[in-house]
Amino acid sequence: MILPVRVAGNCGAEVSDIIEGMLWSAGIAYQGSPAVNPHPARIINLSFGGDGGCDDTGIRDVAWLYRQTIAALKAHGTLVVASAGNGNDQGALATPTRPASCPGVLAVTALHEQGFKASYANLIDSSRYQGLAVDGGDVPQTPWETTGIYTTSNGSPQQADPAQYNMAYVAGTSFSAPTVAGVAALMLAVDPYLSVDELVNGLLSTALPHISAADAAAWGMPDLPTCVAGVAMQRCYCTTSTCGAGRLDAEGAIQYAQAQLAAHPHGTTAWQSGGSVDYFEPGRMQASSVTDPTVSQTGGGGGGALDSASLAVLALCLGLTLIGGGRR
């Protein structure tokens, strides 16, 4: 089951609403929570991001709120998958945006359809972050180049216009993250007793090697540099220091789940429905709410969707919920 949960308005997202959407999706109660979600999410996809790290600064800031929430979700068996971010028009940022940079999150960056890093995609150093790469489309760099993911779109910049629905080539790490989330859902369909750590291990350990510059030369692919950790670059050939553990292998991940099923007899599960937390009160209940000004509609750190002209945040928290019997 796909569970769309709105956490933002036309011009951006408030962190308090993002956190509330994450907790409600997973069926976790909090101060002022509405009725508990009857179909708690096992996977939450966050196709957006904001500037700023997720390190522990010793204060209860936005990073602290994300860390607390992600830990609570993991304790209940819910995996968070987040887009690494789309950098900017001059080249990708050197680190994932937040919350993709938070501990416990599976960060996803984007590849061009030929397997090298997409021009806009943020870097993921696998020694610091849990991360993968998968096709997210790319922005054409010449008038005759056609690349991207052909999908439904709407031409209106801030709200859906019934007259502007169309099909378009789009690109962004926002399209890469839900691909990984979907494969994780397939893994749970095979073995609903997989823990968050097992899901992540299955996705990372089965990932295909990145295509190197040497591979590219032998195969007649474009002559591009090798990505360098910590350096903002556009198109380049990935390493584990720049694009995560490897390229998503859906078949390998599902085979991993099949192999784990024997170790999980019926009735054994790491997932717990229900539960509650006491550290969070929604902004709607406060005089002033927790706002992250870096989660924006046009900011370069956004996860969102890219076309050839603009960057837009997909203000969507997408939960994939597991229904009885392991079916999706």
HELIX and SHEET records of a PDB file:
HELIX    1   1 VAL A   15  SER A   25  1                                  11    
HELIX    2   2 VAL A   62  ALA A   75  1                                  14    
HELIX    3   3 PRO A  162  GLN A  164  5                                   3    
HELIX    4   4 THR A  173  VAL A  190  1                                  18    
HELIX    5   5 VAL A  196  SER A  205  1                                  10    
HELIX    6   6 ALA A  213  TRP A  219  1                                   7    
HELIX    7   7 ALA A  250  LEU A  261  1                                  12    
HELIX    8   8 GLY A  283  MET A  285  5                                   3    
HELIX    9   9 GLY A  324  GLY A  326  5                                   3    
SHEET    1   A 6 ILE A   2  ARG A   6  0                                        
SHEET    2   A 6 LEU A 316  THR A 321 -1                                        
SHEET    3   A 6 ALA A  41  LEU A  46 -1                                        
SHEET    4   A 6 LEU A  79  SER A  83  1                                        
SHEET    5   A 6 LEU A 106  LEU A 111  1                                        
SHEET    6   A 6 GLY A 131  ASP A 135  1                                        
SHEET    1   B 2 ALA A   8  GLY A   9  0                                        
SHEET    2   B 2 GLY A  12  ALA A  13 -1                                        
SHEET    1   C 2 ILE A 149  ASN A 154  0                                        
SHEET    2   C 2 TYR A 165  VAL A 170 -1                                        
SHEET    1   D 2 ALA A 305  LEU A 306  0                                        
SHEET    2   D 2 LEU A 311  ALA A 312 -1                                        
END                                                                             
